[in-house]
Amino acid sequence: MPSSPRSRSSPEKLRALSITAFIGIVALGVLAGIAVAVALLIGNVFRRAWWPYQTTLGRAPEYPDSTT
């Protein structure tokens, strides 16, 4: 069975956002760090809305009788 496609937000991107938000809280203090984290997450929402998930339809060579 083929592996499932990756989700819209890969774990690497979420991990990077989390680490950046944590560093912002540690470096800038609680309120400013939370503001940085909220700004990052809002930016992530806009990024995901701007570039929606895409897929390409076609025939799989390992399944010659399949139709799409």
mmCIF file of the N, C-alpha and C atoms, coordinates in Angstrom:
data_MODEL
# 
_entry.id   MODEL 
# 
loop_
_atom_site.group_PDB 
_atom_site.id 
_atom_site.type_symbol 
_atom_site.label_atom_id 
_atom_site.label_alt_id 
_atom_site.label_comp_id 
_atom_site.label_asym_id 
_atom_site.label_entity_id 
_atom_site.label_seq_id 
_atom_site.pdbx_PDB_ins_code 
_atom_site.Cartn_x 
_atom_site.Cartn_y 
_atom_site.Cartn_z 
_atom_site.occupancy 
_atom_site.B_iso_or_equiv 
_atom_site.pdbx_formal_charge 
_atom_site.auth_seq_id 
_atom_site.auth_comp_id 
_atom_site.auth_asym_id 
_atom_site.auth_atom_id 
_atom_site.pdbx_PDB_model_num 
ATOM 1   N N  . MET A 1 1  ? 0.851  -1.178 0.000   1.00 0.00 ? 1  MET A N  1 
ATOM 2   C CA . MET A 1 1  ? 0.000  0.000  0.000   1.00 0.00 ? 1  MET A CA 1 
ATOM 3   C C  . MET A 1 1  ? 0.891  1.233  0.000   1.00 0.00 ? 1  MET A C  1 
ATOM 4   N N  . PRO A 1 2  ? 0.639  2.175  -0.885  1.00 0.00 ? 2  PRO A N  1 
ATOM 5   C CA . PRO A 1 2  ? 1.479  3.368  -0.920  1.00 0.00 ? 2  PRO A CA 1 
ATOM 6   C C  . PRO A 1 2  ? 1.270  4.212  0.335   1.00 0.00 ? 2  PRO A C  1 
ATOM 7   N N  . SER A 1 3  ? 2.306  4.970  0.667   1.00 0.00 ? 3  SER A N  1 
ATOM 8   C CA . SER A 1 3  ? 2.207  5.813  1.854   1.00 0.00 ? 3  SER A CA 1 
ATOM 9   C C  . SER A 1 3  ? 1.240  6.960  1.599   1.00 0.00 ? 3  SER A C  1 
ATOM 10  N N  . SER A 1 4  ? 0.652  7.445  2.675   1.00 0.00 ? 4  SER A N  1 
ATOM 11  C CA . SER A 1 4  ? -0.312 8.534  2.540   1.00 0.00 ? 4  SER A CA 1 
ATOM 12  C C  . SER A 1 4  ? 0.416  9.834  2.236   1.00 0.00 ? 4  SER A C  1 
ATOM 13  N N  . PRO A 1 5  ? -0.243 10.749 1.535   1.00 0.00 ? 5  PRO A N  1 
ATOM 14  C CA . PRO A 1 5  ? 0.420  12.023 1.228   1.00 0.00 ? 5  PRO A CA 1 
ATOM 15  C C  . PRO A 1 5  ? 0.650  12.825 2.497   1.00 0.00 ? 5  PRO A C  1 
ATOM 16  N N  . ARG A 1 6  ? 1.641  13.696 2.460   1.00 0.00 ? 6  ARG A N  1 
ATOM 17  C CA . ARG A 1 6  ? 1.953  14.520 3.614   1.00 0.00 ? 6  ARG A CA 1 
ATOM 18  C C  . ARG A 1 6  ? 0.820  15.492 3.873   1.00 0.00 ? 6  ARG A C  1 
ATOM 19  N N  . SER A 1 7  ? 0.651  15.831 5.130   1.00 0.00 ? 7  SER A N  1 
ATOM 20  C CA . SER A 1 7  ? -0.385 16.795 5.474   1.00 0.00 ? 7  SER A CA 1 
ATOM 21  C C  . SER A 1 7  ? 0.018  18.175 4.989   1.00 0.00 ? 7  SER A C  1 
ATOM 22  N N  . ARG A 1 8  ? -0.917 19.108 5.063   1.00 0.00 ? 8  ARG A N  1 
ATOM 23  C CA . ARG A 1 8  ? -0.654 20.461 4.575   1.00 0.00 ? 8  ARG A CA 1 
ATOM 24  C C  . ARG A 1 8  ? 0.471  21.127 5.343   1.00 0.00 ? 8  ARG A C  1 
ATOM 25  N N  . SER A 1 9  ? 0.534  20.921 6.634   1.00 0.00 ? 9  SER A N  1 
ATOM 26  C CA . SER A 1 9  ? 1.624  21.480 7.433   1.00 0.00 ? 9  SER A CA 1 
ATOM 27  C C  . SER A 1 9  ? 2.522  20.339 7.861   1.00 0.00 ? 9  SER A C  1 
ATOM 28  N N  . SER A 1 10 ? 3.696  20.307 7.299   1.00 0.00 ? 10 SER A N  1 
ATOM 29  C CA . SER A 1 10 ? 4.591  19.233 7.652   1.00 0.00 ? 10 SER A CA 1 
ATOM 30  C C  . SER A 1 10 ? 5.107  19.429 9.063   1.00 0.00 ? 10 SER A C  1 
ATOM 31  N N  . PRO A 1 11 ? 5.465  18.346 9.730   1.00 0.00 ? 11 PRO A N  1 
ATOM 32  C CA . PRO A 1 11 ? 5.984  18.453 11.094  1.00 0.00 ? 11 PRO A CA 1 
ATOM 33  C C  . PRO A 1 11 ? 7.224  19.336 11.193  1.00 0.00 ? 11 PRO A C  1 
ATOM 34  N N  . GLU A 1 12 ? 8.041  19.376 10.139  1.00 0.00 ? 12 GLU A N  1 
ATOM 35  C CA . GLU A 1 12 ? 9.235  20.205 10.176  1.00 0.00 ? 12 GLU A CA 1 
ATOM 36  C C  . GLU A 1 12 ? 8.878  21.687 10.256  1.00 0.00 ? 12 GLU A C  1 
ATOM 37  N N  . LYS A 1 13 ? 7.871  22.100 9.517   1.00 0.00 ? 13 LYS A N  1 
ATOM 38  C CA . LYS A 1 13 ? 7.456  23.503 9.532   1.00 0.00 ? 13 LYS A CA 1 
ATOM 39  C C  . LYS A 1 13 ? 6.857  23.870 10.879  1.00 0.00 ? 13 LYS A C  1 
ATOM 40  N N  . LEU A 1 14 ? 6.036  22.975 11.419  1.00 0.00 ? 14 LEU A N  1 
ATOM 41  C CA . LEU A 1 14 ? 5.449  23.247 12.730  1.00 0.00 ? 14 LEU A CA 1 
ATOM 42  C C  . LEU A 1 14 ? 6.509  23.279 13.817  1.00 0.00 ? 14 LEU A C  1 
ATOM 43  N N  . ARG A 1 15 ? 7.491  22.400 13.711  1.00 0.00 ? 15 ARG A N  1 
ATOM 44  C CA . ARG A 1 15 ? 8.580  22.381 14.695  1.00 0.00 ? 15 ARG A CA 1 
ATOM 45  C C  . ARG A 1 15 ? 9.376  23.679 14.636  1.00 0.00 ? 15 ARG A C  1 
ATOM 46  N N  . ALA A 1 16 ? 9.641  24.161 13.421  1.00 0.00 ? 16 ALA A N  1 
ATOM 47  C CA . ALA A 1 16 ? 10.382 25.415 13.266  1.00 0.00 ? 16 ALA A CA 1 
ATOM 48  C C  . ALA A 1 16 ? 9.594  26.595 13.842  1.00 0.00 ? 16 ALA A C  1 
ATOM 49  N N  . LEU A 1 17 ? 8.276  26.619 13.609  1.00 0.00 ? 17 LEU A N  1 
ATOM 50  C CA . LEU A 1 17 ? 7.453  27.681 14.187  1.00 0.00 ? 17 LEU A CA 1 
ATOM 51  C C  . LEU A 1 17 ? 7.465  27.613 15.705  1.00 0.00 ? 17 LEU A C  1 
ATOM 52  N N  . SER A 1 18 ? 7.385  26.422 16.257  1.00 0.00 ? 18 SER A N  1 
ATOM 53  C CA . SER A 1 18 ? 7.372  26.262 17.708  1.00 0.00 ? 18 SER A CA 1 
ATOM 54  C C  . SER A 1 18 ? 8.693  26.708 18.331  1.00 0.00 ? 18 SER A C  1 
ATOM 55  N N  . ILE A 1 19 ? 9.796  26.321 17.716  1.00 0.00 ? 19 ILE A N  1 
ATOM 56  C CA . ILE A 1 19 ? 11.105 26.703 18.248  1.00 0.00 ? 19 ILE A CA 1 
ATOM 57  C C  . ILE A 1 19 ? 11.299 28.212 18.156  1.00 0.00 ? 19 ILE A C  1 
ATOM 58  N N  . THR A 1 20 ? 10.881 28.815 17.038  1.00 0.00 ? 20 THR A N  1 
ATOM 59  C CA . THR A 1 20 ? 11.005 30.255 16.889  1.00 0.00 ? 20 THR A CA 1 
ATOM 60  C C  . THR A 1 20 ? 10.147 30.990 17.912  1.00 0.00 ? 20 THR A C  1 
ATOM 61  N N  . ALA A 1 21 ? 8.939  30.508 18.159  1.00 0.00 ? 21 ALA A N  1 
ATOM 62  C CA . ALA A 1 21 ? 8.078  31.127 19.166  1.00 0.00 ? 21 ALA A CA 1 
ATOM 63  C C  . ALA A 1 21 ? 8.697  30.986 20.552  1.00 0.00 ? 21 ALA A C  1 
ATOM 64  N N  . PHE A 1 22 ? 9.269  29.848 20.858  1.00 0.00 ? 22 PHE A N  1 
ATOM 65  C CA . PHE A 1 22 ? 9.914  29.641 22.154  1.00 0.00 ? 22 PHE A CA 1 
ATOM 66  C C  . PHE A 1 22 ? 11.101 30.590 22.337  1.00 0.00 ? 22 PHE A C  1 
ATOM 67  N N  . ILE A 1 23 ? 11.909 30.717 21.300  1.00 0.00 ? 23 ILE A N  1 
ATOM 68  C CA . ILE A 1 23 ? 13.062 31.627 21.372  1.00 0.00 ? 23 ILE A CA 1 
ATOM 69  C C  . ILE A 1 23 ? 12.593 33.072 21.547  1.00 0.00 ? 23 ILE A C  1 
ATOM 70  N N  . GLY A 1 24 ? 11.500 33.436 20.883  1.00 0.00 ? 24 GLY A N  1 
ATOM 71  C CA . GLY A 1 24 ? 10.953 34.780 21.045  1.00 0.00 ? 24 GLY A CA 1 
ATOM 72  C C  . GLY A 1 24 ? 10.505 35.038 22.471  1.00 0.00 ? 24 GLY A C  1 
ATOM 73  N N  . ILE A 1 25 ? 9.878  34.051 23.096  1.00 0.00 ? 25 ILE A N  1 
ATOM 74  C CA . ILE A 1 25 ? 9.439  34.204 24.484  1.00 0.00 ? 25 ILE A CA 1 
ATOM 75  C C  . ILE A 1 25 ? 10.629 34.305 25.421  1.00 0.00 ? 25 ILE A C  1 
ATOM 76  N N  . VAL A 1 26 ? 11.633 33.479 25.209  1.00 0.00 ? 26 VAL A N  1 
ATOM 77  C CA . VAL A 1 26 ? 12.816 33.504 26.077  1.00 0.00 ? 26 VAL A CA 1 
ATOM 78  C C  . VAL A 1 26 ? 13.595 34.808 25.895  1.00 0.00 ? 26 VAL A C  1 
ATOM 79  N N  . ALA A 1 27 ? 13.751 35.262 24.665  1.00 0.00 ? 27 ALA A N  1 
ATOM 80  C CA . ALA A 1 27 ? 14.586 36.425 24.392  1.00 0.00 ? 27 ALA A CA 1 
ATOM 81  C C  . ALA A 1 27 ? 13.886 37.750 24.696  1.00 0.00 ? 27 ALA A C  1 
ATOM 82  N N  . LEU A 1 28 ? 12.588 37.835 24.444  1.00 0.00 ? 28 LEU A N  1 
ATOM 83  C CA . LEU A 1 28 ? 11.892 39.113 24.540  1.00 0.00 ? 28 LEU A CA 1 
ATOM 84  C C  . LEU A 1 28 ? 11.000 39.255 25.764  1.00 0.00 ? 28 LEU A C  1 
ATOM 85  N N  . GLY A 1 29 ? 10.794 38.191 26.488  1.00 0.00 ? 29 GLY A N  1 
ATOM 86  C CA . GLY A 1 29 ? 9.872  38.238 27.614  1.00 0.00 ? 29 GLY A CA 1 
ATOM 87  C C  . GLY A 1 29 ? 8.534  37.642 27.214  1.00 0.00 ? 29 GLY A C  1 
ATOM 88  N N  . VAL A 1 30 ? 7.662  37.529 28.199  1.00 0.00 ? 30 VAL A N  1 
ATOM 89  C CA . VAL A 1 30 ? 6.415  36.801 27.964  1.00 0.00 ? 30 VAL A CA 1 
ATOM 90  C C  . VAL A 1 30 ? 5.493  37.528 26.987  1.00 0.00 ? 30 VAL A C  1 
ATOM 91  N N  . LEU A 1 31 ? 5.152  38.771 27.262  1.00 0.00 ? 31 LEU A N  1 
ATOM 92  C CA . LEU A 1 31 ? 4.173  39.453 26.397  1.00 0.00 ? 31 LEU A CA 1 
ATOM 93  C C  . LEU A 1 31 ? 4.695  39.667 24.980  1.00 0.00 ? 31 LEU A C  1 
ATOM 94  N N  . ALA A 1 32 ? 5.908  40.158 24.858  1.00 0.00 ? 32 ALA A N  1 
ATOM 95  C CA . ALA A 1 32 ? 6.470  40.368 23.519  1.00 0.00 ? 32 ALA A CA 1 
ATOM 96  C C  . ALA A 1 32 ? 6.669  39.028 22.801  1.00 0.00 ? 32 ALA A C  1 
ATOM 97  N N  . GLY A 1 33 ? 7.073  38.006 23.533  1.00 0.00 ? 33 GLY A N  1 
ATOM 98  C CA . GLY A 1 33 ? 7.256  36.687 22.928  1.00 0.00 ? 33 GLY A CA 1 
ATOM 99  C C  . GLY A 1 33 ? 5.951  36.090 22.445  1.00 0.00 ? 33 GLY A C  1 
ATOM 100 N N  . ILE A 1 34 ? 4.893  36.292 23.224  1.00 0.00 ? 34 ILE A N  1 
ATOM 101 C CA . ILE A 1 34 ? 3.584  35.811 22.786  1.00 0.00 ? 34 ILE A CA 1 
ATOM 102 C C  . ILE A 1 34 ? 3.132  36.578 21.550  1.00 0.00 ? 34 ILE A C  1 
ATOM 103 N N  . ALA A 1 35 ? 3.419  37.863 21.492  1.00 0.00 ? 35 ALA A N  1 
ATOM 104 C CA . ALA A 1 35 ? 3.084  38.645 20.299  1.00 0.00 ? 35 ALA A CA 1 
ATOM 105 C C  . ALA A 1 35 ? 3.830  38.111 19.073  1.00 0.00 ? 35 ALA A C  1 
ATOM 106 N N  . VAL A 1 36 ? 5.097  37.758 19.257  1.00 0.00 ? 36 VAL A N  1 
ATOM 107 C CA . VAL A 1 36 ? 5.878  37.177 18.151  1.00 0.00 ? 36 VAL A CA 1 
ATOM 108 C C  . VAL A 1 36 ? 5.260  35.844 17.727  1.00 0.00 ? 36 VAL A C  1 
ATOM 109 N N  . ALA A 1 37 ? 4.884  35.007 18.704  1.00 0.00 ? 37 ALA A N  1 
ATOM 110 C CA . ALA A 1 37 ? 4.297  33.705 18.388  1.00 0.00 ? 37 ALA A CA 1 
ATOM 111 C C  . ALA A 1 37 ? 2.976  33.865 17.649  1.00 0.00 ? 37 ALA A C  1 
ATOM 112 N N  . VAL A 1 38 ? 2.142  34.802 18.092  1.00 0.00 ? 38 VAL A N  1 
ATOM 113 C CA . VAL A 1 38 ? 0.857  35.033 17.417  1.00 0.00 ? 38 VAL A CA 1 
ATOM 114 C C  . VAL A 1 38 ? 1.091  35.543 15.996  1.00 0.00 ? 38 VAL A C  1 
ATOM 115 N N  . ALA A 1 39 ? 2.054  36.455 15.830  1.00 0.00 ? 39 ALA A N  1 
ATOM 116 C CA . ALA A 1 39 ? 2.359  36.962 14.487  1.00 0.00 ? 39 ALA A CA 1 
ATOM 117 C C  . ALA A 1 39 ? 2.849  35.837 13.572  1.00 0.00 ? 39 ALA A C  1 
ATOM 118 N N  . LEU A 1 40 ? 3.679  34.951 14.097  1.00 0.00 ? 40 LEU A N  1 
ATOM 119 C CA . LEU A 1 40 ? 4.153  33.821 13.299  1.00 0.00 ? 40 LEU A CA 1 
ATOM 120 C C  . LEU A 1 40 ? 3.000  32.904 12.890  1.00 0.00 ? 40 LEU A C  1 
ATOM 121 N N  . LEU A 1 41 ? 2.106  32.627 13.813  1.00 0.00 ? 41 LEU A N  1 
ATOM 122 C CA . LEU A 1 41 ? 0.996  31.732 13.503  1.00 0.00 ? 41 LEU A CA 1 
ATOM 123 C C  . LEU A 1 41 ? 0.013  32.360 12.530  1.00 0.00 ? 41 LEU A C  1 
ATOM 124 N N  . ILE A 1 42 ? -0.231 33.661 12.656  1.00 0.00 ? 42 ILE A N  1 
ATOM 125 C CA . ILE A 1 42 ? -1.099 34.336 11.685  1.00 0.00 ? 42 ILE A CA 1 
ATOM 126 C C  . ILE A 1 42 ? -0.430 34.327 10.311  1.00 0.00 ? 42 ILE A C  1 
ATOM 127 N N  . GLY A 1 43 ? 0.871  34.558 10.280  1.00 0.00 ? 43 GLY A N  1 
ATOM 128 C CA . GLY A 1 43 ? 1.598  34.467 9.016   1.00 0.00 ? 43 GLY A CA 1 
ATOM 129 C C  . GLY A 1 43 ? 1.513  33.081 8.404   1.00 0.00 ? 43 GLY A C  1 
ATOM 130 N N  . ASN A 1 44 ? 1.546  32.058 9.242   1.00 0.00 ? 44 ASN A N  1 
ATOM 131 C CA . ASN A 1 44 ? 1.427  30.681 8.755   1.00 0.00 ? 44 ASN A CA 1 
ATOM 132 C C  . ASN A 1 44 ? 0.038  30.439 8.164   1.00 0.00 ? 44 ASN A C  1 
ATOM 133 N N  . VAL A 1 45 ? -0.992 30.977 8.785   1.00 0.00 ? 45 VAL A N  1 
ATOM 134 C CA . VAL A 1 45 ? -2.355 30.830 8.251   1.00 0.00 ? 45 VAL A CA 1 
ATOM 135 C C  . VAL A 1 45 ? -2.450 31.489 6.883   1.00 0.00 ? 45 VAL A C  1 
ATOM 136 N N  . PHE A 1 46 ? -1.902 32.707 6.759   1.00 0.00 ? 46 PHE A N  1 
ATOM 137 C CA . PHE A 1 46 ? -1.926 33.378 5.456   1.00 0.00 ? 46 PHE A CA 1 
ATOM 138 C C  . PHE A 1 46 ? -1.110 32.615 4.419   1.00 0.00 ? 46 PHE A C  1 
ATOM 139 N N  . ARG A 1 47 ? 0.024  32.074 4.803   1.00 0.00 ? 47 ARG A N  1 
ATOM 140 C CA . ARG A 1 47 ? 0.853  31.302 3.871   1.00 0.00 ? 47 ARG A CA 1 
ATOM 141 C C  . ARG A 1 47 ? 0.092  30.084 3.370   1.00 0.00 ? 47 ARG A C  1 
ATOM 142 N N  . ARG A 1 48 ? -0.579 29.388 4.283   1.00 0.00 ? 48 ARG A N  1 
ATOM 143 C CA . ARG A 1 48 ? -1.322 28.192 3.884   1.00 0.00 ? 48 ARG A CA 1 
ATOM 144 C C  . ARG A 1 48 ? -2.518 28.541 3.014   1.00 0.00 ? 48 ARG A C  1 
ATOM 145 N N  . ALA A 1 49 ? -3.143 29.683 3.266   1.00 0.00 ? 49 ALA A N  1 
ATOM 146 C CA . ALA A 1 49 ? -4.285 30.095 2.448   1.00 0.00 ? 49 ALA A CA 1 
ATOM 147 C C  . ALA A 1 49 ? -3.816 30.574 1.070   1.00 0.00 ? 49 ALA A C  1 
ATOM 148 N N  . TRP A 1 50 ? -2.640 31.176 1.017   1.00 0.00 ? 50 TRP A N  1 
ATOM 149 C CA . TRP A 1 50 ? -2.123 31.707 -0.247  1.00 0.00 ? 50 TRP A CA 1 
ATOM 150 C C  . TRP A 1 50 ? -1.689 30.588 -1.189  1.00 0.00 ? 50 TRP A C  1 
ATOM 151 N N  . TRP A 1 51 ? -1.048 29.557 -0.639  1.00 0.00 ? 51 TRP A N  1 
ATOM 152 C CA . TRP A 1 51 ? -0.591 28.413 -1.429  1.00 0.00 ? 51 TRP A CA 1 
ATOM 153 C C  . TRP A 1 51 ? -1.328 27.166 -0.977  1.00 0.00 ? 51 TRP A C  1 
ATOM 154 N N  . PRO A 1 52 ? -2.551 26.936 -1.496  1.00 0.00 ? 52 PRO A N  1 
ATOM 155 C CA . PRO A 1 52 ? -3.302 25.760 -1.058  1.00 0.00 ? 52 PRO A CA 1 
ATOM 156 C C  . PRO A 1 52 ? -2.662 24.459 -1.565  1.00 0.00 ? 52 PRO A C  1 
ATOM 157 N N  . TYR A 1 53 ? -3.076 23.384 -0.965  1.00 0.00 ? 53 TYR A N  1 
ATOM 158 C CA . TYR A 1 53 ? -2.580 22.065 -1.335  1.00 0.00 ? 53 TYR A CA 1 
ATOM 159 C C  . TYR A 1 53 ? -2.933 21.767 -2.781  1.00 0.00 ? 53 TYR A C  1 
ATOM 160 N N  . GLN A 1 54 ? -1.984 21.206 -3.522  1.00 0.00 ? 54 GLN A N  1 
ATOM 161 C CA . GLN A 1 54 ? -2.219 20.839 -4.910  1.00 0.00 ? 54 GLN A CA 1 
ATOM 162 C C  . GLN A 1 54 ? -1.829 19.392 -5.119  1.00 0.00 ? 54 GLN A C  1 
ATOM 163 N N  . THR A 1 55 ? -2.514 18.783 -6.028  1.00 0.00 ? 55 THR A N  1 
ATOM 164 C CA . THR A 1 55 ? -2.159 17.428 -6.421  1.00 0.00 ? 55 THR A CA 1 
ATOM 165 C C  . THR A 1 55 ? -2.280 17.328 -7.935  1.00 0.00 ? 55 THR A C  1 
ATOM 166 N N  . THR A 1 56 ? -1.597 16.374 -8.503  1.00 0.00 ? 56 THR A N  1 
ATOM 167 C CA . THR A 1 56 ? -1.620 16.171 -9.945  1.00 0.00 ? 56 THR A CA 1 
ATOM 168 C C  . THR A 1 56 ? -2.239 14.811 -10.235 1.00 0.00 ? 56 THR A C  1 
ATOM 169 N N  . LEU A 1 57 ? -3.199 14.809 -11.108 1.00 0.00 ? 57 LEU A N  1 
ATOM 170 C CA . LEU A 1 57 ? -3.832 13.556 -11.500 1.00 0.00 ? 57 LEU A CA 1 
ATOM 171 C C  . LEU A 1 57 ? -3.090 12.965 -12.682 1.00 0.00 ? 57 LEU A C  1 
ATOM 172 N N  . GLY A 1 58 ? -3.038 11.666 -12.699 1.00 0.00 ? 58 GLY A N  1 
ATOM 173 C CA . GLY A 1 58 ? -2.388 10.994 -13.815 1.00 0.00 ? 58 GLY A CA 1 
ATOM 174 C C  . GLY A 1 58 ? -2.416 9.491  -13.620 1.00 0.00 ? 58 GLY A C  1 
ATOM 175 N N  . ARG A 1 59 ? -1.828 8.798  -14.521 1.00 0.00 ? 59 ARG A N  1 
ATOM 176 C CA . ARG A 1 59 ? -1.792 7.340  -14.430 1.00 0.00 ? 59 ARG A CA 1 
ATOM 177 C C  . ARG A 1 59 ? -0.526 6.906  -13.701 1.00 0.00 ? 59 ARG A C  1 
ATOM 178 N N  . ALA A 1 60 ? -0.703 5.934  -12.857 1.00 0.00 ? 60 ALA A N  1 
ATOM 179 C CA . ALA A 1 60 ? 0.426  5.375  -12.140 1.00 0.00 ? 60 ALA A CA 1 
ATOM 180 C C  . ALA A 1 60 ? 1.022  4.243  -12.962 1.00 0.00 ? 60 ALA A C  1 
ATOM 181 N N  . PRO A 1 61 ? 2.325  4.269  -13.224 1.00 0.00 ? 61 PRO A N  1 
ATOM 182 C CA . PRO A 1 61 ? 2.918  3.236  -14.077 1.00 0.00 ? 61 PRO A CA 1 
ATOM 183 C C  . PRO A 1 61 ? 2.814  1.841  -13.470 1.00 0.00 ? 61 PRO A C  1 
ATOM 184 N N  . GLU A 1 62 ? 2.764  1.737  -12.150 1.00 0.00 ? 62 GLU A N  1 
ATOM 185 C CA . GLU A 1 62 ? 2.676  0.402  -11.542 1.00 0.00 ? 62 GLU A CA 1 
ATOM 186 C C  . GLU A 1 62 ? 1.267  -0.167 -11.582 1.00 0.00 ? 62 GLU A C  1 
ATOM 187 N N  . TYR A 1 63 ? 0.270  0.661  -11.981 1.00 0.00 ? 63 TYR A N  1 
ATOM 188 C CA . TYR A 1 63 ? -1.114 0.208  -12.109 1.00 0.00 ? 63 TYR A CA 1 
ATOM 189 C C  . TYR A 1 63 ? -1.609 0.556  -13.512 1.00 0.00 ? 63 TYR A C  1 
ATOM 190 N N  . PRO A 1 64 ? -1.260 -0.245 -14.524 1.00 0.00 ? 64 PRO A N  1 
ATOM 191 C CA . PRO A 1 64 ? -1.596 0.121  -15.902 1.00 0.00 ? 64 PRO A CA 1 
ATOM 192 C C  . PRO A 1 64 ? -3.088 0.113  -16.195 1.00 0.00 ? 64 PRO A C  1 
ATOM 193 N N  . ASP A 1 65 ? -3.891 -0.648 -15.436 1.00 0.00 ? 65 ASP A N  1 
ATOM 194 C CA . ASP A 1 65 ? -5.313 -0.715 -15.691 1.00 0.00 ? 65 ASP A CA 1 
ATOM 195 C C  . ASP A 1 65 ? -6.114 0.331  -14.941 1.00 0.00 ? 65 ASP A C  1 
ATOM 196 N N  . SER A 1 66 ? -5.451 1.175  -14.163 1.00 0.00 ? 66 SER A N  1 
ATOM 197 C CA . SER A 1 66 ? -6.163 2.173  -13.370 1.00 0.00 ? 66 SER A CA 1 
ATOM 198 C C  . SER A 1 66 ? -6.641 3.318  -14.252 1.00 0.00 ? 66 SER A C  1 
ATOM 199 N N  . THR A 1 67 ? -7.711 3.920  -13.848 1.00 0.00 ? 67 THR A N  1 
ATOM 200 C CA . THR A 1 67 ? -8.203 5.114  -14.540 1.00 0.00 ? 67 THR A CA 1 
ATOM 201 C C  . THR A 1 67 ? -8.275 6.239  -13.538 1.00 0.00 ? 67 THR A C  1 
ATOM 202 N N  . THR A 1 68 ? -8.127 7.449  -14.038 1.00 0.00 ? 68 THR A N  1 
ATOM 203 C CA . THR A 1 68 ? -8.187 8.626  -13.160 1.00 0.00 ? 68 THR A CA 1 
ATOM 204 C C  . THR A 1 68 ? -9.256 9.563  -13.611 1.00 0.00 ? 68 THR A C  1 
# 
